[in-house]
Amino acid sequence: MKRWLFKKPDEKEISEHVSLIDHCKKSGDFVYFYSSRPQQPYWIAYFSSIVDEEILHRDILPPLHQTALTSLAEIKAALPIQNVQITSDCQTIENALLRGSVLIQFHEKDTACVLVRAPMIKARDVTIPEEEYSVVGPKEAFVESLTTNLNLIRSRLPISELQVKEYIIGSLSKTKVAVLYIEGITNDENVQTACQRLESLDYHQILDSSFISQLIEDNKNSIFPQFIDTERPDRVAGVLAEGSVVIMVDGSSHAIIGPISIMELFNAFEDYFVNWQMASAFRLIRVFAVAFSIMVTPVYVAVLTYHYQLIPKDLLVTLVSSRRNIPLPPILEAVILELTIELLREAGARLPTKVGQTIGIVGGIVIGTAAVDAGLTSNVLLILVALAALASFTTPVYRMGNTIRLLRFPFLLMADLWGLLGIAIAFLFLMTHLLKLTSLGRPYLEPIFPPNIRDLKDAFVRLPFSTQSKRPDFLQTKNPVRFPVKKRDKVKDIDE
């Protein structure tokens, strides 16, 4: 009986199939054995490291031995598994084997075979967020399994309009990447931009979502994050409902959100779980903290180097007394302290958690006290640098915190060269860069520039939900209405 799929295979097809099996045999975890069953013998092949042996011995092997199966179609019908296919394409066979499928064929040189999916899935349980922890709100975070992450999102958005487009990226890693959006809300141009950039990627391996964000961002030379990466399913569900595009990578516990504006980098998702007055106050504190963190040390250097006449007399006496025995100019004093803070921060981040916390606290106290006693720095600057480092931690997006850390150094250099004028020049360069920056083609400084009054309702402050009946203009959504205002106004209390 002919058991090939459509036609009798030629010598080239047989040679390709045999060479594929021979190539796989070089790996120590490849299993390829012959079963001399009385009814009909068969060959079976799989990678033991990625195949679930429980599925193999429970669902695949018993049906092969219980009945006399004489064709591949009968094998497919007898297996109690949904993901079964018959094929003779070598590329399909190779991809399936490397994804955890089991190959079954009657003869060693047959090109047609049955592929049965039986992947071994190892994933950690859903835990609480670590980087974006919040006291109020859900306590679930993404894991490394794309299937689990999609389940967490669909459980929050049980609508058929939620669309998922999948891609395989990476010539070596073959990583599955998914693009999520809500049809009828998300702007088609944003979706097409994201999909086109993913389709055009030619990279050897994708190990995490951060690889994708670096490869598809608009300006690869900018230190500002042009996407938001989050580990919270509730935040992803929220931005999808707003009209954003989300990119998820199999093997990564973070999702990528785009397009974004710079104001979203200072907004924590917990702001929506508290009343609008507290949320607005927290946002203003964060914006002030970021400005303070960037400017306080350069202003100190500029004033002490060029503009000491601006200092009040009482404060000038304090500064002079604190710097009486300091042999270094203000710029060197500031750079030494800034680098010391960065060293402590990096050491604390790279060491185990408990050791890192101890190094950060004890090291900061000991080194700071020793620097003041040794006359290398003034106690006033030590306080200012410590406050600046503390203020940089208020940003809810980790990548934005790293950007703030780096911005201080060019401002310090300009302050030492030209004082307050140098700081103003550095600020102009910064604003010029931000004005040119985009995220998936959308302006990065919106709603500041171009100015948009309606989007300011959820920028520096968060006004009540009742005043935000429209989705952000920044996203150019197909359906800008969140909820109808007229129906909302007609709702009355029970006692009216």
N, C-alpha and C positions, 0 to 999 in steps of 0.2 A: 504494500500500500504506500502511495506517495504521501509523505507527511510534510513536504515543503508548502509554503504559504500560497503563492500564486503560480509560480512556474518552477521548473526544475532549475536549481541554482547552477551557475556556471563555475568554472574553476577559479575565477577571480574572487567571487563571493565566498567560496569555500576557503580560499587562502586567507582572505581578510578575517573571516570568523576564527579560523584556527590560530592566526597570528595574534588576534585579540586575546584569546584564551591563554596562549603561551606567554604573552606579555604579562597578564594578570598573575600567572603562576609564579612569577619572580618574587612576588610579595609573600611574606611568611604568613599573613593572615587570610590568604585566599584559599578557599576550600573547593576542591573539584574532585568528585568521586563518582564511581559507577555502582549502581544498585542492580544486582542480578536478580531481579524479581521474577518469579516463575511466569506470571501472566505476560508481562512486557517489561524488559529492562529499560533503564533510563539513566541519563547523566544529570547531575545537579551541581551548581556552582554558585558561590556567594562569598562575600568578605565577612568573616566571622566577627570582625571588630565593629561593624556597623549594622549587623543583622540581629534582630531579636530572636534568640534561639528558642524561646518559649513559643513564639508564633510558629516557628519552623516545625517544632516537634508536636505541637498541639493541633495546628490548622492545616499544615501543608503536607507533611509526610504521611499521616494516617490515611487520607483519601487516596493517595497513590498506591497504597498497599492493600486496601480493602476491596477494590473492584478492578476489573480488567479494563484498562484505558488504552485505546489503540490509536488515538489521534490527539493532537494538541487542543482541539476544540472540546473534546471530552474532558481533558485535564482542567481546562478553564471552567467548565460547567460544574465539575466535581468539587472544586476548591471553595470553601465557605468564606471567601475573602472578596471584597469589592474591587480592589485595585489590582486587576489581572489583565495583561494584554499579551497578544501574540504578535510577534514581529520578526523580521529577518534583517533589519537595518542595524549595521554594526555600531554606528554612532549612538543610536537609541539604546542598544544593549549596554554599551559602555557607560553611558550616563546613568542608566537604571541601576547597574551593578554598584556604581560609586555612590548612589543615593540610598542604598540599603535594600535592593531587590534581590530575589532569588531566581536564578536561571534554571529552567528545566527543559531538557531536550532528549529525544530518543536515541540518537546516535552522535558520536563525538564530532563528526564532520557535517552534521546538519546545520544549515544556516537559520532555519526557522526555529523559534523557541518560545517558551512561555515565561513571562516575567511577572513575578509575584512580589508586590511591595510588602516588606516586613522590616522596616527600619527600627533600629534601637534608638529610642528617644530618651535622652538623659537631660533633664531640666530641673532647676531648683524651684521650690515653691514660691508663690507670690508672697512678698514680704512688704514691710513698711518702707516708705521712701527714706533714703539716707541724706541725699544732697538737697532735696526740696521738702524736708519734713515740715509739717504744719500741725499746730495744736488742734485746730478746728478743721473739719473736712474729712474726706475718705483717707484711709491708711493703706492704700494699695500702690505698688510700684511695678513697673515693667520688669520682666525677666528676659533671659536670652533667647527664648523660644518665640519665633514670629507667630506661630499658631496661637499660643497662649496670649500674646499681646493683642492680636486681632480679636480674640474672644473678650478680653477686658474692654476693648473699645466698642464692639458690637453690643455688649450687654448694656452699655450706656446710651447707645444710639441704635435701637432696634428698628431701623428703617431701611427699606429697599433702596433708597436713594444713595446710601453710603456705598461708594464704589471703591474697589481695590484693583489696581493694576500692578501686576507682578513682572519683574525683570530678573534675569540671571546676569550678574556682572562679575568680572574677574576671570581672566584666562586660566588662573590656577585655582583660586578659591571657589569659583562657581557659586557665589553668594546670592541668595534670593533677596531681592529688594522690592518693597511694596510702596506704591504711591496711593494715598488715601485722600478722598475728597467727597463732598456731598453734591450730587448732581442736582441742578436747579438752583443752587446757591453759589457755589464756587465759580469764579470767573474762569471761562475756558482758556483764556490766554495764559493765566497762571499755571493751569494744569499742563498745557502744551509746552510751556517753557521748561517746567520741571521734568516732564517726560522726555523732551528732546535732549536735554543735557544728560540725562541718565543713559539714553540710547547711544549717545555719542562717546561715552566713556570707554577708554581702551586702557585698562589698568590690570596688573597681574593679580592683585589680591585685594579684597575688601574685608577687613577684619572687624570693623566697627562703623557705626553711623558717622563718627567724626571724619572718617576717610571720605565719605560721600559729601559732607558739608564743605570740606576743603576743596574737593574736585569740581563742584558745581557752583560755587559762590561767584558773584559778579566780579569782585575785585580780589584776586588772590594775593595781592601785596598789602592789603589792609590788615591792621591788627584788630579792627573792630569786628565782632561776630556779626555775620549777615544772616544767620539762622539762629533760632533758639533750640537748644537741645533740652529735652525734659524727660524725666522718668515717671511722670504722673499720668495715668490714663484719664483722670478727670480733666486735666488741663488739655490733653489732646482732643477729648470729646468737645470741650468748650470752644477751642479754636476752630474745629471742623464746623461747628454750628455757626461760627462767625463768618466762614467762607475761606479759611486758610487751607493750604495744602500741607499734608503731613507725609514724611518719608520715613519708613521703618526698614531696618536691616535685620535679617536673621542672624542671631548670634550677638546682638547688641541689646542692651537694656535701656537705651535712650532713643527717643523719636526726634526727628528734625521738623521744625515748624517754619514755614515761610509763606509768603513774604512777611517781613517784620519791619517795624519802625524802631527808632532808637528809644522811644519812650517805653516800649514793651520790655526792654532790658532792665528797667527799674521797677517793674510791676510784678509783685508776687501773686500767684494764683490764690493765695490765702486772703488777699484783699477782697475777694468776692464772697468770702464766708463771714465777714464781719460787717457792721453797719458802715454806711458811706462816710460818716464823719471820721471814724477811726482809720478807715482805709485811706482817706485823703491825707490825714495827718502823717501816717506812716510813709506815704509816697513822697510828701514834701521833705520829710526827714531824710529819706534816701537820696533825693536830688541834692540837698544841702550837703550831706555827708560826702557824696562823690566830688562835688566842687571843692569842699574843704580838703579832701584827701589829695587832690591834684595840686591845689594852689598854695597851701599853707607853707610848705617848705620853700618853694621858689620865692614867695613873697618875703619870707624871713631873710633869705640870702640877698634879695634885691634891696630891701630896706637897709640892712646892716652894711651893705657894700656901697650903695650910692645915695640912699634917701633917708639917712638917719635923722634929718631935720623933721621928718614927718612923725617921728615917735614922740609921744607926750613925755614931759620931763620926768614924771614919776616912774613911768615904765622904762625910760632910758637909763635911769639909775640902776634899776634891777638888771637890765640887759648888760650894762657895763660891768657890774659887779660879778655877774655870772660868767663873763668872758675875760675877766681880768688876767687869768693865768692860762688862757688858751693860746697856744703858739700857732694854730692853724687858721687860715682864712675861713670865712663862713662857708664857702663852696665845698672845701675839702671836709670840713666838719659835717656838713649835711650829707655828702656822698658817703662818708664812712658809716654814718648811722643808718642811712637808707640801705646800704649793702648789708650791714649787719642784720637788719630786720628781715631782708630777703633771705639771707643765709639761714636764719632761725626758722623762717616760714618753710623753706624747702626741706630743711632737716626734719621738721615736725611732720611734713607731709609724706616723706619717704620712709620714715621709721614706723614700726608697729604702733598701733593706736595709743596704748598706755604709755609707751616710752616716748612717743612723739609729743604727747601732751606735757609730759614732765620736762622734756628738753625745751619746749616752747616757753613754759612758765619760768622754770629755774634759770634757763639760759638767758632769758630776757632780763630778769632781775639782776643776776650776777654780772653779766656783761655791761648792762646799763650803769649799774653802780660803780663798777670798776672803771669804766670810761670817764665818768665824771670825776672820780677821785684821782685818776691819773692825769687829768687836765687835757684830755683829748677832745672833749666836747663839753658844752654847757648844759646845765640841767634844764634850762628853758627849751633848748632845741630838742633835748631828749623827750620832753613831755609832748612837744608838737609832733615829732615823728611817730611817737607811740599812738597819739590820737589819730594821726593820718592813717596809720596802718589799721587801727580799729575801725575807722570810718569806711575803709575800702571793703570790709567784710559785710557791709550792709546791702550790697547788691545781690539780688536773689539769683542772678545768672552767673555761674562760676567763670565762664569765659570772659564776661565783662569785667569781673574783678581782676583778672589777669591783665586786661587791657589798661585798667586804671593804674596798676602797679608800674607798667612800663611808661605811661605818659608822664609821670613825674620827672623822669630823667632828662628828656629834652627841654622841659620847662625850666629845670634847674640850670642847665647849660645856658639857655637864653637869659635867665635872670642874672647869671654871673657876668655875661658879656655886656648887656645893655640895661640891666635893672628892670624897672617896671615896663619900660618900652620894649625890652626883649620878651617879657611875658605877654604883652599885647600882640607882638609879632607872632609869637608861637600860637597864641589863641586864634589869630587870623588864618594861619596855615591850617590849624585844626578844623576850623569852620569851613574853609574851602574844601578840604578833603571830605568832610561830612556832607557838604552840599552836592558833591559829585558822586557820592556813594549811593548804590541802589541795592535792593534785595529782590531777586527775581524780576528785575526791571522796574520795581516800584521805588519811589523816593524814600531815602533812609530817614530824613529829618521830618517827615510828615507826622503830626499836623502843625509843626512849627513852620516849616517851609516845604512845599507851598502851604500857606496858612489855611486851616480848616476849623471853623468854630465848632462845628458839630462833633468832630472827633476829639476836641479838647475836653469834652465831658467825661472822657475816660483816659486821660493822659496824665497831667500833673496831679489831678485830683480825680476821684471817682464819685460822680453824682449818683443819686438814687436810681434804681433800676427803672422806675416809672418814667424817668426823663430820657431813657435811652431806648426808644422804640425803633430806631434804625440801626442797621449794622454799619461798621466803619466805612466811610467813603474811600479810605485808603486801599481797601481790598477790591473795590469796583465789582461788588457781588451782583449776580444776576437777579437776586431777590433781596433788595435792601431792607425789607420790613421784617423786624423781629416779631412784633405783635401789633395788632391794629389798635390805634389810640382811641378811636371812637368807642369800641367795645369796652375798653378798659375804663373809660370815663363813665359809662352807663352802669357799671357794677356798683351796687349799693350795699351797705351793711344791712344786717338782718333787722336791726331796730329802726331803720329809716322808713 
